Amino acid sequence: MFEELKDKSESDLITEISDLVGDKFGAETAKMYLAGVMENLRSGQGIKYTAGHLRGYFLQSITRDEGKRRKAADLVIQLLGLAGEDEANYFSNFLNDLEADLQEEGRSWFEKKTQLISDLTKLSNSLDRKSLVKEADKVDAILEEFAAQDD
């Protein structure tokens, strides 16, 4: 799973993640925070303690616009893979479980609802262009139900 890490150093990953952080957190603060996370993991602090803080304190501050939060989460998982595959897998599962719970409510931690509506609309239009009317109607029904829900 983590073969692609051979070309990326810890420093490279931290810099790439920090570039996604907005003004609320700040790139330099993000670099120090992530370096501290890695140091704590290497000194024996468990990922179970770190996961909640990493998600709630750090990744939550990254905008969902343009898929930035998803990209940052994927990069954090790669970074954690440098500390150990168990750490990366735990955090990946932690985020997947969170997302699954939110999806059941018609929400997403990774994408803005408006983006999901836009994507569903594009899918429906694409199906219509391909003369897949039944399928497009099903997507439209989902879209209408989803759009009617409160944010």
N, CA, C and O of each residue as an XYZ file, in Angstrom:
604
protein
N       0.816     -1.207      0.000
C       0.000      0.000      0.000
C       0.855      1.265      0.000
O       0.465      2.278     -0.579
N       2.011      1.209      0.643
C       2.796      2.418      0.819
C       4.061      2.429     -0.037
O       5.044      3.087      0.305
N       4.031      1.698     -1.147
C       5.199      1.655     -2.027
C       5.513      3.022     -2.626
O       6.675      3.340     -2.878
N       4.461      3.843     -2.857
C       4.668      5.145     -3.484
C       5.433      6.103     -2.578
O       5.833      7.179     -3.022
N       5.642      5.735     -1.326
C       6.331      6.609     -0.388
C       7.837      6.650     -0.609
O       8.515      7.532     -0.083
N       8.355      5.727     -1.362
C       9.804      5.650     -1.548
C      10.384      6.954     -2.082
O      11.528      7.295     -1.785
N       9.592      7.686     -2.876
C      10.095      8.908     -3.483
C       9.812     10.157     -2.654
O      10.346     11.226     -2.949
N       8.978     10.035     -1.617
C       8.615     11.207     -0.820
C       9.179     11.067      0.585
O       8.962     10.072      1.276
N       9.898     12.082      0.972
C      10.450     12.094      2.325
C       9.400     12.651      3.287
O       8.391     13.221      2.873
N       9.663     12.475      4.554
C       8.784     13.044      5.581
C       8.673     14.553      5.398
O       7.583     15.120      5.473
N       9.786     15.179      5.163
C       9.815     16.633      4.970
C       8.981     17.054      3.751
O       8.245     18.039      3.804
N       9.106     16.293      2.653
C       8.336     16.595      1.446
C       6.837     16.493      1.706
O       6.067     17.360      1.293
N       6.428     15.430      2.391
C       5.014     15.237      2.691
C       4.494     16.332      3.611
O       3.398     16.851      3.396
N       5.259     16.687      4.625
C       4.849     17.739      5.550
C       4.683     19.058      4.810
O       3.717     19.785      5.043
N       5.612     19.368      3.926
C       5.516     20.607      3.150
C       4.295     20.592      2.245
O       3.580     21.589      2.148
N       4.055     19.471      1.583
C       2.905     19.361      0.682
C       1.592     19.519      1.449
O       0.677     20.196      0.980
N       1.498     18.911      2.599
C       0.292     19.042      3.428
C       0.142     20.484      3.902
O      -0.951     21.047      3.842
N       1.213     21.071      4.362
C       1.181     22.435      4.888
C       0.769     23.450      3.841
O       0.179     24.479      4.168
N       1.075     23.169      2.588
C       0.677     24.065      1.503
C      -0.837     24.106      1.315
O      -1.359     25.047      0.717
N      -1.541     23.105      1.816
C      -2.999     23.057      1.696
C      -3.711     23.784      2.830
O      -4.915     24.031      2.754
N      -2.979     24.122      3.867
C      -3.558     24.751      5.044
C      -3.826     26.222      4.753
O      -2.994     26.909      4.161
N      -4.973     26.688      5.166
C      -5.315     28.095      4.963
C      -4.738     28.990      6.044
O      -3.892     28.572      6.834
N      -5.206     30.220      6.064
C      -4.712     31.211      7.015
C      -5.068     30.885      8.458
O      -4.380     31.320      9.381
N      -6.129     30.129      8.656
C      -6.583     29.815     10.013
C      -5.499     29.084     10.809
O      -5.329     29.331     12.003
N      -4.785     28.209     10.161
C      -3.759     27.419     10.842
C      -2.369     27.944     10.531
O      -1.552     28.109     11.437
N      -2.092     28.207      9.274
C      -0.790     28.707      8.861
C       0.176     27.588      8.512
O       0.263     26.588      9.224
N       0.895     27.757      7.426
C       1.784     26.712      6.915
C       2.911     26.382      7.892
O       3.229     25.208      8.084
N       3.511     27.378      8.501
C       4.624     27.112      9.424
C       4.153     26.386     10.678
O       4.824     25.481     11.174
N       2.996     26.790     11.181
C       2.416     26.108     12.345
C       2.087     24.662     11.982
O       2.306     23.746     12.775
N       1.556     24.471     10.766
C       1.215     23.124     10.305
C       2.457     22.246     10.241
O       2.415     21.082     10.638
N       3.549     22.787      9.749
C       4.792     22.025      9.663
C       5.268     21.588     11.049
O       5.659     20.439     11.251
N       5.227     22.521     11.993
C       5.660     22.188     13.352
C       4.725     21.154     13.983
O       5.180     20.233     14.662
N       3.429     21.307     13.761
C       2.450     20.380     14.328
C       2.667     18.968     13.779
O       2.707     18.003     14.543
N       2.808     18.850     12.463
C       2.971     17.533     11.848
C       4.296     16.882     12.245
O       4.354     15.673     12.468
N       5.344     17.673     12.330
C       6.628     17.135     12.789
C       6.493     16.622     14.229
O       7.069     15.593     14.582
N       5.738     17.338     15.044
C       5.496     16.909     16.413
C       4.691     15.621     16.483
O       4.961     14.754     17.314
N       3.706     15.501     15.609
C       2.912     14.264     15.546
C       3.825     13.085     15.237
O       3.761     12.047     15.896
N       4.666     13.254     14.239
C       5.573     12.163     13.857
C       6.543     11.821     14.992
O       6.816     10.649     15.253
N       7.054     12.843     15.656
C       7.968     12.610     16.777
C       7.249     11.857     17.901
O       7.809     10.930     18.486
N       6.024     12.253     18.198
C       5.246     11.581     19.246
C       4.977     10.116     18.889
O       5.080      9.239     19.747
N       4.639      9.859     17.651
C       4.380      8.478     17.239
C       5.641      7.633     17.359
O       5.587      6.484     17.795
N       6.750      8.196     16.977
C       8.014      7.452     17.057
C       8.455      7.220     18.498
O       9.188      6.272     18.780
N       8.013      8.082     19.408
C       8.407      7.917     20.816
C       7.418      7.050     21.585
O       7.535      6.882     22.799
N       6.440      6.499     20.861
C       5.555      5.532     21.502
C       4.142      6.004     21.793
O       3.316      5.219     22.260
N       3.847      7.268     21.527
C       2.467      7.727     21.727
C       1.597      7.030     20.692
O       1.934      7.017     19.509
N       0.529      6.475     21.105
C      -0.322      5.708     20.208
C      -1.107      6.556     19.232
O      -1.462      7.698     19.521
N      -1.369      5.987     18.083
C      -2.151      6.660     17.049
C      -3.590      6.884     17.514
O      -4.246      7.825     17.067
N      -4.078      6.030     18.401
C      -5.450      6.188     18.887
C      -5.631      7.532     19.584
O      -6.680      8.162     19.448
N      -4.636      7.969     20.317
C      -4.684      9.276     20.973
C      -4.539     10.396     19.945
O      -5.222     11.417     20.027
N      -3.667     10.200     19.002
C      -3.340     11.225     18.020
C      -4.433     11.433     16.978
O      -4.630     12.553     16.507
N      -5.142     10.373     16.614
C      -6.100     10.428     15.506
C      -7.169     11.502     15.692
O      -7.449     12.271     14.773
N      -7.755     11.551     16.864
C      -8.815     12.535     17.109
C      -8.316     13.961     17.006
O      -8.987     14.819     16.433
N      -7.154     14.216     17.552
C      -6.566     15.563     17.488
C      -6.165     15.921     16.062
O      -6.378     17.045     15.606
N      -5.593     14.970     15.381
C      -5.151     15.197     14.007
C      -6.332     15.535     13.101
O      -6.242     16.418     12.249
N      -7.436     14.824     13.295
C      -8.625     15.096     12.495
C      -9.307     16.391     12.942
O      -9.551     17.286     12.133
N      -9.610     16.477     14.239
C     -10.410     17.589     14.742
C      -9.676     18.909     14.820
O     -10.256     19.961     14.550
N      -8.438     18.865     15.178
C      -7.665     20.091     15.347
C      -6.999     20.531     14.052
O      -6.999     21.714     13.713
N      -6.439     19.584     13.344
C      -5.643     19.945     12.169
C      -6.426     19.878     10.857
O      -6.620     20.900     10.200
N      -6.873     18.687     10.476
C      -7.527     18.539      9.175
C      -8.838     19.310      9.072
O      -9.217     19.754      7.988
N      -9.527     19.469     10.191
C     -10.788     20.215     10.193
C     -10.574     21.651      9.718
O     -11.484     22.268      9.166
N      -9.379     22.175      9.934
C      -9.098     23.562      9.559
C      -8.855     23.733      8.056
O      -8.773     24.861      7.570
N      -8.743     22.644      7.331
C      -8.482     22.712      5.891
C      -9.807     22.720      5.150
O     -10.682     21.898      5.420
N      -9.951     23.640      4.227
C     -11.195     23.779      3.480
C     -11.488     22.531      2.648
O     -10.584     21.821      2.206
N     -12.770     22.295      2.454
C     -13.187     21.187      1.598
C     -13.207     21.602      0.130
O     -13.342     20.757     -0.755
N     -13.072     22.908     -0.131
C     -13.071     23.401     -1.511
C     -11.985     22.719     -2.332
O     -10.874     22.478     -1.859
N     -12.340     22.418     -3.563
C     -11.404     21.848     -4.540
C     -10.755     20.549     -4.057
O      -9.676     20.182     -4.522
N     -11.411     19.857     -3.123
C     -10.897     18.583     -2.643
C      -9.664     18.690     -1.760
O      -8.949     17.707     -1.568
N      -9.410     19.889     -1.217
C      -8.190     20.093     -0.427
C      -8.154     19.232      0.832
O      -7.107     18.681      1.172
N      -9.291     19.109      1.532
C      -9.285     18.317      2.763
C      -9.034     16.847      2.453
O      -8.302     16.176      3.181
N      -9.636     16.342      1.380
C      -9.419     14.944      0.986
C      -7.954     14.719      0.639
O      -7.352     13.733      1.062
N      -7.386     15.640     -0.135
C      -5.981     15.503     -0.522
C      -5.078     15.550      0.706
O      -4.144     14.756      0.826
N      -5.357     16.481      1.618
C      -4.550     16.587      2.834
C      -4.657     15.308      3.661
O      -3.656     14.827      4.192
N      -5.867     14.757      3.772
C      -6.051     13.514      4.534
C      -5.259     12.376      3.903
O      -4.623     11.598      4.613
N      -5.289     12.273      2.587
C      -4.531     11.226      1.904
C      -3.022     11.389      2.133
O      -2.303     10.409      2.325
N      -2.566     12.628      2.108
C      -1.145     12.883      2.352
C      -0.766     12.589      3.805
O       0.320     12.076      4.074
N      -1.663     12.915      4.742
C      -1.402     12.608      6.151
C      -1.306     11.096      6.339
O      -0.458     10.614      7.091
N      -2.161     10.360      5.667
C      -2.102      8.897      5.762
C      -0.760      8.388      5.231
O      -0.157      7.489      5.817
N      -0.298      8.964      4.124
C       1.020      8.588      3.600
C       2.110      8.945      4.601
O       3.032      8.160      4.826
N       2.006     10.125      5.203
C       2.985     10.545      6.201
C       2.997      9.587      7.382
O       4.063      9.185      7.846
N       1.829      9.224      7.865
C       1.746      8.285      8.984
C       2.327      6.924      8.614
O       2.830      6.199      9.471
N       2.250      6.584      7.322
C       2.846      5.338      6.851
C       4.347      5.289      7.082
O       4.927      4.209      7.195
N       4.976      6.454      7.151
C       6.410      6.502      7.446
C       6.693      6.155      8.905
O       7.785      5.695      9.239
N       5.704      6.376      9.769
C       5.843      5.994     11.181
C       5.500      4.522     11.367
O       5.976      3.872     12.297
N       4.667      4.011     10.471
C       4.285      2.604     10.542
C       2.989      2.353      9.798
O       2.090      3.194      9.782
N       2.907      1.197      9.188
C       1.716      0.853      8.415
C       0.474      0.766      9.302
O      -0.623      1.122      8.870
N       0.641      0.298     10.533
C      -0.496      0.217     11.455
C      -1.076      1.603     11.735
O      -2.294      1.772     11.783
N      -0.213      2.581     11.918
C      -0.656      3.949     12.175
C      -1.439      4.494     10.985
O      -2.501      5.094     11.151
N      -0.911      4.283      9.797
C      -1.585      4.773      8.589
C      -2.927      4.085      8.396
O      -3.921      4.737      8.077
N      -2.960      2.782      8.586
C      -4.217      2.035      8.428
C      -5.249      2.446      9.471
O      -6.432      2.577      9.158
N      -4.807      2.647     10.700
C      -5.733      3.050     11.753
C      -6.375      4.392     11.406
O      -7.593      4.548     11.499
N      -5.545      5.360     11.005
C      -6.073      6.694     10.702
C      -6.968      6.666      9.468
O      -7.991      7.349      9.427
N      -6.593      5.889      8.477
C      -7.421      5.749      7.284
C      -8.797      5.182      7.654
O      -9.824      5.695      7.209
N      -8.810      4.143      8.452
C     -10.071      3.557      8.897
C     -10.872      4.528      9.758
O     -12.098      4.584      9.664
N     -10.186      5.282     10.585
C     -10.810      6.296     11.440
C     -11.572      7.314     10.577
O     -12.725      7.640     10.861
N     -10.921      7.804      9.535
C     -11.565      8.780      8.649
C     -12.666      8.141      7.812
O     -13.711      8.753      7.591
N     -12.443      6.922      7.347
C     -13.472      6.230      6.568
C     -14.728      5.997      7.390
O     -15.838      6.144      6.879
N     -14.568      5.634      8.661
C     -15.718      5.434      9.541
C     -16.472      6.743      9.765
O     -17.703      6.770      9.739
N     -15.733      7.817      9.982
C     -16.350      9.134     10.142
C     -17.153      9.505      8.903
O     -18.298      9.948      8.998
N     -16.542      9.317      7.751
C     -17.206      9.673      6.492
C     -18.449      8.807      6.268
O     -19.476      9.309      5.811
N     -18.366      7.538      6.578
C     -19.519      6.639      6.408
C     -20.677      7.082      7.299
O     -21.829      7.086      6.865
N     -20.378      7.451      8.536
C     -21.420      7.930      9.447
C     -22.073      9.204      8.908
O     -23.295      9.342      8.949
N     -21.268     10.118      8.410
C     -21.814     11.367      7.871
C     -22.603     11.124      6.582
O     -23.631     11.762      6.352
N     -22.125     10.208      5.750
C     -22.830      9.886      4.507
C     -24.238      9.368      4.788
O     -25.170      9.654      4.038
N     -24.390      8.603      5.874
C     -25.716      8.105      6.240
C     -26.680      9.252      6.530
O     -27.892      9.102      6.379
N     -26.146     10.382      6.942
C     -26.952     11.570      7.226
C     -27.032     12.495      6.007
O     -27.619     13.574      6.087
N     -26.454     12.086      4.901
C     -26.449     12.925      3.703
C     -25.421     14.036      3.755
O     -25.553     15.050      3.068
N     -24.395     13.844      4.571
C     -23.345     14.857      4.700
C     -22.006     14.247      4.333
O     -21.901     13.046      4.087
N     -20.995     15.083      4.299
C     -19.646     14.610      4.020
C     -18.646     15.459      4.777
O     -18.810     16.672      4.905
N     -17.613     14.812      5.275
C     -16.541     15.541      5.941
C     -15.524     16.033      4.915
O     -14.750     16.952      5.180
N     -15.540     15.406      3.744
C     -14.555     15.733      2.717
C     -15.061     16.677      1.644
O     -14.264     17.393      1.038
N     -16.345     16.701      1.397
C     -16.880     17.517      0.312
C     -18.022     18.377      0.816
O     -18.802     17.965      1.675
N     -18.104     19.571      0.270
C     -19.224     20.431      0.583
C     -20.464     19.865     -0.086
O     -20.392     19.274     -1.163
N     -21.590     20.053      0.562
C     -22.846     19.565      0.016
C     -23.081     20.155     -1.374
O     -23.572     19.464     -2.267
N     -22.740     21.409     -1.558
C     -22.940     22.033     -2.864
C     -22.115     21.336     -3.938
O     -22.547     21.225     -5.086
N     -20.921     20.866     -3.562
C     -20.092     20.140     -4.522
C     -20.726     18.806     -4.873
O     -20.709     18.394     -6.033
N     -21.286     18.130     -3.880
C     -21.950     16.855     -4.138
C     -23.151     17.052     -5.058
O     -23.375     16.254     -5.968
N     -23.910     18.092     -4.829
C     -25.061     18.384     -5.679
C     -24.601     18.666     -7.102
O     -25.210     18.196     -8.063
N     -23.535     19.427     -7.232
C     -22.984     19.730     -8.553
C     -22.531     18.463     -9.266
O     -22.794     18.282    -10.455
N     -21.849     17.589     -8.532
C     -21.375     16.338     -9.127
C     -22.538     15.445     -9.554
O     -22.491     14.830    -10.619
N     -23.582     15.373     -8.724
C     -24.759     14.579     -9.090
C     -25.459     15.154    -10.320
O     -25.934     14.407    -11.176
N     -25.520     16.458    -10.401
C     -26.129     17.106    -11.567
C     -25.348     16.788    -12.835
O     -25.938     16.488    -13.872
N     -24.034     16.853    -12.755
C     -23.191     16.522    -13.905
C     -23.385     15.069    -14.320
O     -23.462     14.761    -15.509
N     -23.463     14.180    -13.338
C     -23.689     12.766    -13.629
C     -25.021     12.565    -14.332
O     -25.095     11.851    -15.332
N     -26.063     13.182    -13.820
C     -27.390     13.062    -14.420
C     -27.388     13.570    -15.857
O     -27.934     12.919    -16.748
N     -26.780     14.720    -16.086
C     -26.708     15.282    -17.436
C     -25.919     14.378    -18.375
O     -26.285     14.204    -19.538
N     -24.843     13.810    -17.864
C     -24.039     12.896    -18.671
C     -24.847     11.659    -19.053
O     -24.780     11.196    -20.192
N     -25.607     11.130    -18.107
C     -26.455      9.969    -18.394
C     -27.525     10.322    -19.422
O     -27.824      9.527    -20.313
N     -28.093     11.503    -19.296
C     -29.093     11.957    -20.275
C     -28.488     12.030    -21.677
O     -29.110     11.595    -22.646
N     -27.296     12.571    -21.781
C     -26.631     12.698    -23.091
C     -26.356     11.333    -23.716
O     -26.293     11.197    -24.938
N     -26.193     10.325    -22.858
C     -25.929      8.971    -23.347
C     -27.227      8.178    -23.519
O     -27.202      6.966    -23.728
N     -28.361      8.879    -23.428
C     -29.696      8.273    -23.572
C     -29.995      7.219    -22.509
O     -30.764      6.287    -22.744
N     -29.390      7.373    -21.358
C     -29.660      6.486    -20.226
C     -30.672      7.199    -19.310
O     -30.357      7.615    -18.195
N     -31.888      7.317    -19.832
C     -32.919      8.127    -19.196
C     -33.330      7.563    -17.834
O     -33.469      8.315    -16.870
N     -33.526      6.241    -17.751
C     -33.914      5.640    -16.476
C     -32.871      5.916    -15.395
O     -33.201      6.291    -14.270
N     -31.632      5.728    -15.756
C     -30.552      5.933    -14.807
C     -30.470      7.405    -14.393
O     -30.274      7.726    -13.220
N     -30.625      8.291    -15.381
C     -30.597      9.730    -15.097
C     -31.751     10.114    -14.176
O     -31.580     10.936    -13.276
N     -32.916      9.528    -14.395
C     -34.067      9.808    -13.532
C     -33.809      9.354    -12.097
O     -34.226     10.019    -11.149
N     -33.123      8.226    -11.939
C     -32.798      7.745    -10.591
C     -31.836      8.713     -9.901
O     -32.000      9.025     -8.722
N     -30.846      9.180    -10.635
C     -29.905     10.147    -10.065
C     -30.637     11.444     -9.732
O     -30.377     12.061     -8.699
N     -31.558     11.859    -10.614
C     -32.342     13.069    -10.353
C     -33.171     12.934     -9.080
O     -33.295     13.889     -8.314
N     -33.736     11.751     -8.854
C     -34.525     11.520     -7.643
C     -33.641     11.617     -6.404
O     -34.034     12.198     -5.393
N     -32.461     11.051     -6.493
C     -31.511     11.142     -5.378
C     -31.108     12.597     -5.170
O     -31.038     13.074     -4.037
N     -30.848     13.286     -6.253
C     -30.460     14.689     -6.202
C     -31.533     15.535     -5.534
O     -31.229     16.369     -4.682
N     -32.785     15.324     -5.918
C     -33.889     16.090     -5.334
C     -34.008     15.823     -3.840
O     -34.204     16.747     -3.051
N     -33.890     14.571     -3.461
C     -33.980     14.225     -2.039
C     -32.812     14.832     -1.266
O     -32.991     15.379     -0.177
N     -31.633     14.729     -1.835
C     -30.428     15.243     -1.189
C     -30.484     16.770     -1.065
O     -30.154     17.329     -0.019
N     -30.902     17.427     -2.135
C     -30.951     18.893     -2.146
C     -32.014     19.430     -1.185
O     -31.888     20.546     -0.681
N     -33.047     18.647     -0.936
C     -34.125     19.082     -0.056
C     -33.732     19.021      1.419
O     -34.354     19.675      2.256
N     -32.712     18.247      1.735
C     -32.273     18.118      3.127
C     -31.616     19.422      3.587
O     -30.982     20.127      2.802
N     -31.780     19.715      4.849
C     -31.120     20.892      5.415
C     -29.638     20.626      5.544
O     -29.229     19.502      5.838
N     -28.842     21.635      5.331
C     -27.382     21.527      5.460
C     -26.948     21.392      6.876
O     -25.752     21.291      7.148
